[in-house]
Amino acid sequence: MYDCAKDVLAYHNDEVTLLRSQRTEMRDRRNSNRDRLVNRLESDDKPLPKEFIKQGSYAMLTMVQDQDNDYDIDDGVYFTQESLRDEDGNDMSPRDARQIVCDALKDGRFNKQPKVMKNCVRIFYEEGYHVDMPIYRIRDYDQQYELASGDDWVLSRAADVEDWFDHVNQTKSPDENNGRQFRRIVRLIKKFARSRDGWKAQIASGFTITKLVEECYVADDGREDVALRETMKRMRDRLVVNLEVEHPVTPGAMLTKGSSDESTAFLRDKLATALDDLAVLDDADCTSKNALAAWDKVFNTDFFSARHKEDAAENSATANAAILGNLVSEQRNPRVVDKRGGGRFA
């Protein structure tokens, strides 16, 4: 397979993983929402949260760059069960709990006010992304966490997902730097899944992709391109056999909708097309230009070909400098002419 390991890693570092400035801005927005919620609840004499716990791709550090700023930041807010009771000792309904949080987060500076969703309260930002605040209660008798989902309190512990991911990332990755390889492969395949605007509404969710990568990951220390391609192959083959994906920490819960799930079928088909595009890498006469063009096609970018042009220009400049250096050297040190028998020999 033609070696594009450095190019794939460069793509991850430059075009996939979030910039530090983006992370800082998201963290600041998250903290502002937390402060706004606590201050408003306190002033309105409403129940106060016991804690906040970041979750989802934001917590697992698997968010990827998006040209439309289509980011979903999850930040769970946790109340004690006791605090979510009325004066008669009756438990607050999940809908009422979400509404209290939503009302407290409203702010005249928002062009679009927060909205109550089935599993969270959503806060919208002009930049294109949003913050989701799932509401949990901590049960009195066993301290288990329950999510306010629809009309029910559903047993759920989002922090377990982050623990699961961290364990997988540490135990499966062959390295310890740059987030570790498993996390980088998750990011790269999520970036692939979001590489076309028309795919976003049809393809498997980021969490589903993360779980599939965990099942199919092929580590390769030093060859980022091999690890990515082989993981994509295993994911395609796995989805050919079974389109269903189980939740990694909640027994019996599924991330997909039945045995003919359309989102994982869509992912399977796009992986198959991408792998066909990468077949050129196995040709004995594959060139750097052809190899990088194939990766461009997979990720719908010109990043890889641009690197080829930069390398070609740099090599040309180096060659020209060498030629010029030789000419200067010859001018400074002309070759001696030896006359023998009337002829000229140099």
Backbone hydrogen bonds in HBPLUS format (Angstrom, degrees):
<---DONOR---> <-ACCEPTOR-->    atom                        ^
c    i                          cat <-CA-CA->   ^        H-A-AA   ^      H-
h    n   atom  resd res      DA  || num        DHA   H-A  angle D-A-AA Bond
n    s   type  num  typ     dist DA aas  dist angle  dist       angle   num
A0002-TYR N   A0281-LEU O   2.93 MM 279  5.03 150.8  2.02 127.5 136.6     1
A0007-ASP N   A0004-CYS O   3.04 MM   3  5.19 117.8  2.44  99.1 114.9     2
A0008-VAL N   A0004-CYS O   2.93 MM   4  6.21 160.5  1.97 162.7 167.9     3
A0009-LEU N   A0005-ALA O   3.02 MM   4  6.20 162.1  2.05 150.8 156.0     4
A0010-ALA N   A0006-LYS O   2.92 MM   4  6.02 152.2  1.99 139.0 147.1     5
A0011-TYR N   A0007-ASP O   2.90 MM   4  6.14 151.1  1.98 144.1 151.9     6
A0012-HIS N   A0008-VAL O   3.00 MM   4  6.29 159.5  2.05 147.4 152.4     7
A0013-ASN N   A0009-LEU O   2.97 MM   4  6.23 163.9  2.00 151.4 155.2     8
A0014-ASP N   A0010-ALA O   2.89 MM   4  5.97 154.8  1.96 150.1 156.4     9
A0015-GLU N   A0011-TYR O   2.79 MM   4  5.35 160.8  1.83 146.2 152.6    10
A0016-VAL N   A0012-HIS O   3.23 MM   4  4.66 144.1  2.37 116.1 121.9    11
A0017-THR N   A0012-HIS O   3.01 MM   5  6.05 169.3  2.02 163.1 163.7    12
A0065-GLN N   A0016-VAL O   2.80 MM  49  5.24 153.6  1.87 142.9 152.0    13
A0022-GLN N   A0019-LEU O   3.04 MM   3  5.20 122.6  2.38  99.8 114.1    14
A0023-ARG N   A0019-LEU O   3.08 MM   4  6.47 159.0  2.12 155.1 160.6    15
A0024-THR N   A0020-ARG O   2.92 MM   4  6.16 159.3  1.97 151.2 157.1    16
A0025-GLU N   A0021-SER O   3.01 MM   4  6.19 159.5  2.05 143.7 148.8    17
A0026-MET N   A0022-GLN O   2.99 MM   4  6.21 162.5  2.02 150.6 155.2    18
A0027-ARG N   A0023-ARG O   2.90 MM   4  6.10 160.2  1.94 150.6 156.2    19
A0028-ASP N   A0024-THR O   2.93 MM   4  6.14 155.9  1.99 149.2 155.8    20
A0029-ARG N   A0025-GLU O   2.98 MM   4  6.24 157.8  2.03 149.1 154.8    21
A0030-ARG N   A0026-MET O   2.89 MM   4  6.10 159.0  1.93 149.2 155.4    22
A0031-ASN N   A0027-ARG O   2.93 MM   4  6.16 163.6  1.96 150.0 153.9    23
A0032-SER N   A0028-ASP O   2.93 MM   4  6.12 150.9  2.02 144.9 153.2    24
A0033-ASN N   A0029-ARG O   3.02 MM   4  6.29 155.9  2.08 149.9 155.3    25
A0034-ARG N   A0030-ARG O   3.06 MM   4  6.39 155.8  2.12 148.6 155.5    26
A0035-ASP N   A0031-ASN O   2.96 MM   4  6.20 165.3  1.98 151.1 154.4    27
A0036-ARG N   A0032-SER O   2.87 MM   4  6.02 162.0  1.90 148.6 154.2    28
A0037-LEU N   A0033-ASN O   2.92 MM   4  6.02 162.5  1.95 149.3 153.7    29
A0038-VAL N   A0034-ARG O   3.05 MM   4  6.28 172.3  2.06 155.8 157.2    30
A0039-ASN N   A0035-ASP O   2.96 MM   4  6.03 170.4  1.97 154.6 157.9    31
A0040-ARG N   A0036-ARG O   2.98 MM   4  6.01 162.1  2.02 147.9 153.1    32
A0041-LEU N   A0037-LEU O   2.94 MM   4  6.03 166.2  1.95 153.1 157.5    33
A0042-GLU N   A0038-VAL O   2.94 MM   4  6.01 157.2  1.99 146.7 153.5    34
A0043-SER N   A0039-ASN O   2.98 MM   4  6.16 158.4  2.03 144.3 150.1    35
A0044-ASP N   A0040-ARG O   2.97 MM   4  6.10 144.3  2.10 145.6 154.9    36
A0046-LYS N   A0041-LEU O   2.78 MM   5  4.85 177.6  1.78 153.4 152.9    37
A0045-ASP N   A0042-GLU O   3.19 MM   3  5.04 160.3  2.23 101.7 106.4    38
A0050-LYS N   A0078-TYR O   2.67 MM  28  5.75 149.3  1.76 151.9 162.9    39
A0051-GLU N   A0078-TYR O   3.39 MM  27  5.35 159.0  2.44 136.7 140.6    40
A0078-TYR N   A0051-GLU O   2.92 MM  27  5.35 168.1  1.93 171.5 167.6    41
A0053-ILE N   A0076-GLY O   2.93 MM  23  5.11 157.0  1.98 137.6 144.8    42
A0076-GLY N   A0053-ILE O   2.89 MM  23  5.11 142.4  2.03 149.2 141.3    43
A0055-GLN N   A0074-ASP O   3.15 MM  19  5.37 163.2  2.18 138.2 134.3    44
A0059-ALA N   A0056-GLY O   3.01 MM   3  5.44 125.6  2.31 107.4 119.8    45
A0060-MET N   A0056-GLY O   3.00 MM   4  6.32 156.1  2.06 150.3 158.0    46
A0061-LEU N   A0057-SER O   2.92 MM   4  5.67 113.2  2.38 133.1 145.1    47
A0062-THR N   A0057-SER O   3.04 MM   5  5.02 158.7  2.09 139.2 145.0    48
A0069-ASN N   A0066-ASP O   2.93 MM   3  5.12 163.1  1.96 115.7 118.3    49
A0071-TYR N   A0069-ASN O   2.98 MM   2  5.63 128.0  2.26 107.1  91.8    50
A0130-HIS N   A0071-TYR O   2.97 MM  59  6.31 162.1  2.00 163.6 165.1    51
A0073-ILE N   A0130-HIS O   3.06 MM  57  6.39 171.8  2.07 157.2 159.6    52
A0132-ASP N   A0073-ILE O   2.69 MM  59  5.96 162.9  1.71 160.3 166.6    53
A0075-ASP N   A0132-ASP O   2.90 MM  57  6.26 160.8  1.94 168.3 173.5    54
A0077-VAL N   A0134-PRO O   2.97 MM  57  6.30 167.5  1.98 172.6 176.0    55
A0136-TYR N   A0077-VAL O   2.91 MM  59  6.16 162.7  1.94 162.7 164.3    56
A0079-PHE N   A0136-TYR O   2.94 MM  57  6.17 162.6  1.97 140.4 144.8    57
A0138-ILE N   A0079-PHE O   2.72 MM  59  6.14 139.7  1.88 149.7 162.9    58
A0083-SER N   A0080-THR O   3.18 MM   3  5.37 125.7  2.49  98.6 111.2    59
A0081-GLN N   A0138-ILE O   3.02 MM  57  5.40 148.4  2.12 144.5 135.0    60
A0084-LEU N   A0081-GLN O   3.09 MM   3  5.29 137.5  2.28 101.3 113.2    61
A0092-MET N   A0084-LEU O   2.76 MM   8  5.35 156.1  1.82 158.4 150.8    62
A0086-ASP N   A0090-ASN O   2.97 MM   4  5.47 151.9  2.05 145.7 152.3    63
A0089-GLY N   A0086-ASP O   2.97 MM   3  5.32 163.0  2.00 115.1 119.1    64
A0097-ALA N   A0093-SER O   3.00 MM   4  6.29 155.2  2.06 154.2 161.5    65
A0098-ARG N   A0094-PRO O   3.06 MM   4  6.32 159.0  2.10 148.4 153.2    66
A0099-GLN N   A0095-ARG O   2.96 MM   4  6.16 150.3  2.04 143.9 152.7    67
A0100-ILE N   A0096-ASP O   2.96 MM   4  6.17 156.3  2.01 149.9 154.8    68
A0101-VAL N   A0097-ALA O   3.28 MM   4  6.52 163.7  2.31 146.7 150.2    69
A0102-CYS N   A0098-ARG O   2.92 MM   4  6.10 157.7  1.97 145.8 152.8    70
A0103-ASP N   A0099-GLN O   2.89 MM   4  6.05 166.0  1.91 154.3 156.9    71
A0104-ALA N   A0100-ILE O   3.10 MM   4  6.28 153.6  2.18 143.4 150.5    72
A0105-LEU N   A0101-VAL O   3.13 MM   4  6.33 134.1  2.36 143.3 154.7    73
A0105-LEU N   A0102-CYS O   3.18 MM   3  5.27 135.5  2.39  98.3 110.1    74
A0106-LYS N   A0103-ASP O   3.42 MM   3  5.50 154.9  2.48 100.2 107.2    75
A0110-PHE N   A0107-ASP O   3.01 MM   3  5.75 166.3  2.03 123.4 127.6    76
A0115-LYS N   A0122-ARG O   2.94 MM   7  5.28 152.8  2.01 143.9 152.2    77
A0122-ARG N   A0115-LYS O   2.87 MM   7  5.28 166.3  1.89 156.8 157.2    78
A0117-MET N   A0120-CYS O   2.79 MM   3  5.19 160.4  1.83 160.2 161.4    79
A0150-GLY N   A0118-LYS O   2.89 MM  32  4.93 171.9  1.89 144.4 144.0    80
A0121-VAL N   A0133-MET O   2.94 MM  12  5.06 145.1  2.07 118.0 127.6    81
A0133-MET N   A0121-VAL O   2.79 MM  12  5.06 162.2  1.82 148.0 154.3    82
A0123-ILE N   A0131-VAL O   2.78 MM   8  5.07 163.4  1.81 152.0 157.9    83
A0131-VAL N   A0123-ILE O   2.88 MM   8  5.07 156.2  1.94 145.8 153.0    84
A0125-TYR N   A0129-TYR O   3.16 MM   4  5.79 137.0  2.35 165.6 168.8    85
A0128-GLY N   A0125-TYR O   3.13 MM   3  5.87 166.9  2.14 119.7 123.8    86
A0148-ALA N   A0135-ILE O   2.83 MM  13  5.60 163.4  1.86 175.2 171.3    87
A0137-ARG N   A0146-GLU O   2.87 MM   9  5.35 149.3  1.96 145.8 156.0    88
A0146-GLU N   A0137-ARG O   2.93 MM   9  5.35 154.7  1.99 153.3 161.3    89
A0139-ARG N   A0144-GLN O   2.87 MM   5  5.40 162.7  1.90 165.5 161.9    90
A0143-GLN N   A0139-ARG O   3.02 MM   4  4.78 137.9  2.20 129.9 135.3    91
A0156-SER N   A0145-TYR O   2.87 MM  11  5.65 168.9  1.89 139.6 143.2    92
A0147-LEU N   A0154-VAL O   2.64 MM   7  5.03 159.0  1.68 151.0 145.7    93
A0149-SER N   A0147-LEU O   3.01 MM   2  5.63 112.0  2.49 112.0  95.1    94
A0154-VAL N   A0147-LEU O   2.87 MM   7  5.03 164.0  1.89 144.5 145.5    95
A0149-SER N   A0152-ASP O   2.90 MM   3  5.43 149.0  1.99 169.3 175.7    96
A0152-ASP N   A0149-SER O   2.94 MM   3  5.43 163.3  1.97 138.4 138.9    97
A0160-ASP N   A0157-ARG O   3.04 MM   3  5.70 148.9  2.14 115.3 123.4    98
A0161-VAL N   A0158-ALA O   2.95 MM   3  5.46 139.8  2.12 111.6 122.0    99
A0163-ASP N   A0159-ALA O   3.08 MM   4  6.39 157.9  2.13 148.5 154.8   100
A0164-TRP N   A0160-ASP O   2.88 MM   4  6.08 154.6  1.94 143.3 150.4   101
A0165-PHE N   A0161-VAL O   2.89 MM   4  6.17 163.6  1.92 153.2 157.0   102
A0166-ASP N   A0162-GLU O   2.93 MM   4  6.11 169.4  1.95 153.3 156.1   103
A0167-HIS N   A0163-ASP O   3.04 MM   4  6.19 157.7  2.09 146.8 152.6   104
A0168-VAL N   A0164-TRP O   3.03 MM   4  6.30 163.5  2.06 153.4 157.6   105
A0169-ASN N   A0165-PHE O   2.85 MM   4  6.04 168.1  1.87 159.7 163.2   106
A0170-GLN N   A0166-ASP O   3.04 MM   4  6.16 154.3  2.11 144.6 150.7   107
A0171-THR N   A0167-HIS O   2.96 MM   4  6.08 158.9  2.01 150.6 156.5   108
A0172-LYS N   A0168-VAL O   2.90 MM   4  5.72 155.9  1.96 153.3 157.6   109
A0173-SER N   A0169-ASN O   3.36 MM   4  5.73 150.5  2.46 125.5 132.6   110
A0180-ARG N   A0177-ASN O   2.88 MM   3  5.29 162.3  1.91 124.4 126.7   111
A0184-ARG N   A0180-ARG O   3.20 MM   4  6.52 157.0  2.25 147.9 155.0   112
A0185-ILE N   A0181-GLN O   2.87 MM   4  6.15 156.6  1.93 160.9 166.5   113
A0186-VAL N   A0182-PHE O   3.05 MM   4  6.34 156.5  2.10 150.2 156.7   114
A0187-ARG N   A0183-ARG O   2.99 MM   4  6.29 162.7  2.02 151.4 155.7   115
A0188-LEU N   A0184-ARG O   2.91 MM   4  6.17 159.2  1.95 149.1 154.7   116
A0189-ILE N   A0185-ILE O   2.99 MM   4  6.18 162.7  2.03 151.8 155.3   117
A0190-LYS N   A0186-VAL O   2.95 MM   4  6.12 153.5  2.02 150.0 158.1   118
A0191-LYS N   A0187-ARG O   2.83 MM   4  6.04 149.4  1.92 147.0 156.1   119
A0192-PHE N   A0188-LEU O   2.92 MM   4  6.21 152.9  1.99 142.9 150.3   120
A0193-ALA N   A0189-ILE O   2.98 MM   4  6.19 153.6  2.05 140.7 147.5   121
A0194-ARG N   A0190-LYS O   3.14 MM   4  6.37 126.8  2.43 136.3 149.3   122
A0194-ARG N   A0191-LYS O   3.11 MM   3  5.13 138.5  2.29  97.5 109.3   123
A0195-SER N   A0192-PHE O   3.18 MM   3  5.01 165.4  2.21 108.7 109.1   124
A0199-TRP N   A0196-ARG O   3.00 MM   3  5.45 158.0  2.05 113.3 120.4   125
A0202-GLN N   A0199-TRP O   2.82 MM   3  5.35 148.9  1.92 119.8 130.2   126
A0203-ILE N   A0199-TRP O   2.96 MM   4  5.76 151.5  2.04 169.5 172.0   127
A0209-ILE N   A0205-SER O   2.96 MM   4  6.27 158.9  2.01 152.0 158.0   128
A0210-THR N   A0206-GLY O   2.93 MM   4  6.14 153.3  2.00 142.1 149.6   129
A0211-LYS N   A0207-PHE O   3.01 MM   4  6.31 157.1  2.06 148.0 153.0   130
A0212-LEU N   A0208-THR O   3.00 MM   4  6.27 156.0  2.06 148.1 154.8   131
A0213-VAL N   A0209-ILE O   2.86 MM   4  6.12 156.2  1.92 154.3 160.7   132
A0214-GLU N   A0210-THR O   3.03 MM   4  6.29 154.8  2.10 144.7 151.6   133
A0215-GLU N   A0211-LYS O   3.14 MM   4  6.46 147.7  2.25 142.8 150.8   134
A0216-CYS N   A0212-LEU O   2.97 MM   4  6.13 146.0  2.08 146.0 155.7   135
A0217-TYR N   A0213-VAL O   2.73 MM   4  5.17 128.1  2.00 156.7 157.3   136
A0223-ARG N   A0220-ASP O   3.24 MM   3  5.51 158.7  2.28 117.8 124.1   137
A0227-ALA N   A0223-ARG O   3.08 MM   4  6.41 168.3  2.09 159.4 162.0   138
A0228-LEU N   A0224-GLU O   3.02 MM   4  6.16 160.4  2.06 146.3 151.6   139
A0229-ARG N   A0225-ASP O   2.97 MM   4  6.07 170.5  1.98 147.6 150.7   140
A0230-GLU N   A0226-VAL O   2.89 MM   4  5.91 171.8  1.89 157.6 160.4   141
A0231-THR N   A0227-ALA O   3.07 MM   4  6.02 151.5  2.15 138.8 146.7   142
A0232-MET N   A0228-LEU O   2.97 MM   4  6.19 156.4  2.03 149.5 156.1   143
A0233-LYS N   A0229-ARG O   2.96 MM   4  6.27 150.8  2.05 146.4 154.6   144
A0234-ARG N   A0230-GLU O   3.05 MM   4  6.30 163.1  2.08 146.8 150.4   145
A0235-MET N   A0231-THR O   2.95 MM   4  6.16 153.6  2.02 147.7 155.4   146
A0236-ARG N   A0232-MET O   2.96 MM   4  6.19 162.7  1.99 149.3 153.6   147
A0237-ASP N   A0233-LYS O   2.95 MM   4  6.22 170.0  1.96 156.2 158.5   148
A0238-ARG N   A0234-ARG O   2.84 MM   4  5.91 154.2  1.90 143.8 151.5   149
A0239-LEU N   A0235-MET O   2.95 MM   4  6.14 157.8  2.00 150.0 155.3   150
A0240-VAL N   A0236-ARG O   2.97 MM   4  6.23 133.1  2.20 144.5 157.7   151
A0241-VAL N   A0238-ARG O   3.23 MM   3  5.42 129.8  2.49  97.9 109.6   152
A0242-ASN N   A0238-ARG O   2.97 MM   4  6.22 157.6  2.02 147.7 154.8   153
A0255-LEU N   A0245-VAL O   2.83 MM  10  5.55 175.2  1.83 162.3 163.6   154
A0247-HIS N   A0253-ALA O   2.92 MM   6  5.41 175.7  1.92 140.2 138.8   155
A0253-ALA N   A0250-THR O   3.14 MM   3  5.63 162.8  2.17 132.0 136.5   156
A0265-ALA N   A0261-ASP O   3.22 MM   4  6.29 146.6  2.34 138.7 148.3   157
A0266-PHE N   A0262-GLU O   2.93 MM   4  6.04 148.5  2.03 139.5 147.5   158
A0267-LEU N   A0263-SER O   3.07 MM   4  6.32 155.4  2.13 138.6 145.1   159
A0268-ARG N   A0264-THR O   2.88 MM   4  6.06 159.6  1.92 143.7 149.2   160
A0269-ASP N   A0265-ALA O   3.06 MM   4  6.30 161.1  2.09 147.7 151.5   161
A0270-LYS N   A0266-PHE O   3.05 MM   4  6.30 158.1  2.10 151.0 156.9   162
A0271-LEU N   A0267-LEU O   2.91 MM   4  6.09 154.7  1.97 153.6 160.6   163
A0272-ALA N   A0268-ARG O   3.01 MM   4  6.24 153.7  2.08 146.3 153.5   164
A0273-THR N   A0269-ASP O   3.09 MM   4  6.39 155.1  2.16 144.3 150.1   165
A0274-ALA N   A0270-LYS O   3.00 MM   4  6.19 160.3  2.04 145.7 151.1   166
A0275-LEU N   A0271-LEU O   2.92 MM   4  6.13 158.3  1.97 151.8 157.2   167
A0276-ASP N   A0272-ALA O   3.08 MM   4  6.32 146.4  2.19 141.5 150.4   168
A0277-ASP N   A0273-THR O   3.03 MM   4  6.38 150.7  2.12 145.7 153.7   169
A0278-LEU N   A0274-ALA O   3.05 MM   4  6.37 136.6  2.24 140.5 152.5   170
A0279-ALA N   A0276-ASP O   3.21 MM   3  5.26 160.1  2.25 103.1 109.1   171
A0281-LEU N   A0278-LEU O   3.02 MM   3  5.76 160.5  2.06 121.8 127.1   172
A0282-ASP N   A0279-ALA O   3.10 MM   3  5.86 165.9  2.12 121.5 125.4   173
A0283-ASP N   A0280-VAL O   3.10 MM   3  5.42 163.7  2.13 111.8 117.0   174
A0286-CYS N   A0283-ASP O   3.14 MM   3  5.11 160.8  2.18 112.4 111.3   175
A0291-ALA N   A0287-THR O   2.93 MM   4  6.14 163.7  1.96 155.1 159.9   176
A0292-LEU N   A0288-SER O   2.97 MM   4  6.07 171.5  1.98 155.6 157.6   177
A0293-ALA N   A0289-LYS O   3.06 MM   4  6.10 147.4  2.17 139.2 148.5   178
A0294-ALA N   A0290-ASN O   3.08 MM   4  6.30 142.8  2.23 140.7 149.6   179
A0294-ALA N   A0291-ALA O   3.17 MM   3  5.23 125.3  2.49  94.4 107.9   180
A0295-TRP N   A0291-ALA O   3.26 MM   4  6.69 153.9  2.33 146.6 152.5   181
A0296-ASP N   A0292-LEU O   2.96 MM   4  6.21 149.5  2.06 142.4 151.4   182
A0297-LYS N   A0293-ALA O   3.06 MM   4  6.32 151.8  2.14 141.6 148.0   183
A0298-VAL N   A0294-ALA O   3.09 MM   4  6.44 153.2  2.16 146.5 153.5   184
A0299-PHE N   A0295-TRP O   3.13 MM   4  6.37 166.0  2.15 153.3 155.1   185
A0300-ASN N   A0296-ASP O   2.75 MM   4  5.60 110.0  2.24 142.1 159.7   186
A0301-THR N   A0296-ASP O   3.06 MM   5  4.95 158.0  2.11 132.3 139.3   187
A0306-ALA N   A0302-ASP O   3.00 MM   4  6.08 151.2  2.08 149.8 158.2   188
A0307-ARG N   A0303-PHE O   3.19 MM   4  6.50 143.7  2.33 139.8 148.7   189
A0307-ARG N   A0304-PHE O   3.07 MM   3  5.16 122.4  2.41  95.9 110.2   190
A0308-HIS N   A0304-PHE O   3.13 MM   4  6.57 146.6  2.25 143.2 152.5   191
A0309-LYS N   A0305-SER O   2.99 MM   4  6.33 155.9  2.05 150.1 155.8   192
A0310-GLU N   A0306-ALA O   2.95 MM   4  6.19 154.5  2.02 145.1 152.3   193
A0311-ASP N   A0307-ARG O   2.92 MM   4  6.13 158.8  1.97 147.7 153.1   194
A0312-ALA N   A0308-HIS O   2.89 MM   4  6.11 156.9  1.94 147.3 154.0   195
A0313-ALA N   A0309-LYS O   2.89 MM   4  6.07 158.8  1.93 147.6 153.2   196
A0314-GLU N   A0310-GLU O   2.87 MM   4  6.05 156.0  1.93 146.3 153.4   197
A0315-ASN N   A0311-ASP O   2.84 MM   4  6.05 157.7  1.89 148.4 154.5   198
A0316-SER N   A0312-ALA O   2.92 MM   4  6.08 154.5  1.98 144.2 151.6   199
A0317-ALA N   A0313-ALA O   2.90 MM   4  6.11 157.6  1.95 146.1 152.2   200
A0318-THR N   A0314-GLU O   2.92 MM   4  6.13 153.9  1.99 144.8 152.1   201
A0319-ALA N   A0315-ASN O   2.92 MM   4  6.15 157.4  1.97 146.6 152.5   202
A0320-ASN N   A0316-SER O   2.89 MM   4  6.11 163.2  1.91 152.2 156.9   203
A0321-ALA N   A0317-ALA O   2.92 MM   4  6.06 153.5  1.99 143.5 151.0   204
A0322-ALA N   A0318-THR O   3.00 MM   4  6.25 148.2  2.11 142.0 150.5   205
A0323-ILE N   A0319-ALA O   2.98 MM   4  6.30 158.4  2.03 151.8 157.1   206
A0324-LEU N   A0320-ASN O   2.90 MM   4  6.11 166.0  1.92 151.6 155.5   207
A0325-GLY N   A0321-ALA O   2.89 MM   4  6.01 151.9  1.97 141.4 149.5   208
A0326-ASN N   A0322-ALA O   3.02 MM   4  6.29 150.8  2.11 145.2 152.2   209
A0327-LEU N   A0323-ILE O   3.03 MM   4  6.36 156.5  2.08 151.0 157.2   210
A0328-VAL N   A0324-LEU O   3.02 MM   4  6.26 163.1  2.05 152.6 156.6   211
A0329-SER N   A0325-GLY O   2.99 MM   4  6.14 155.0  2.06 143.0 150.3   212
A0330-GLU N   A0326-ASN O   2.91 MM   4  6.18 153.0  1.99 147.5 154.4   213
A0331-GLN N   A0327-LEU O   2.97 MM   4  6.25 151.9  2.05 146.9 154.7   214
A0332-ARG N   A0328-VAL O   3.01 MM   4  6.27 148.1  2.12 145.0 153.4   215
A0333-ASN N   A0329-SER O   2.88 MM   4  6.00 141.3  2.03 142.3 153.6   216
A0338-ASP N   A0345-PHE O   3.10 MM   7  5.43 170.1  2.11 164.6 163.4   217
A0345-PHE N   A0338-ASP O   3.30 MM   7  5.43 146.5  2.42 139.7 149.0   218
A0343-GLY N   A0340-ARG O   2.97 MM   3  5.47 161.3  2.00 121.7 123.1   219
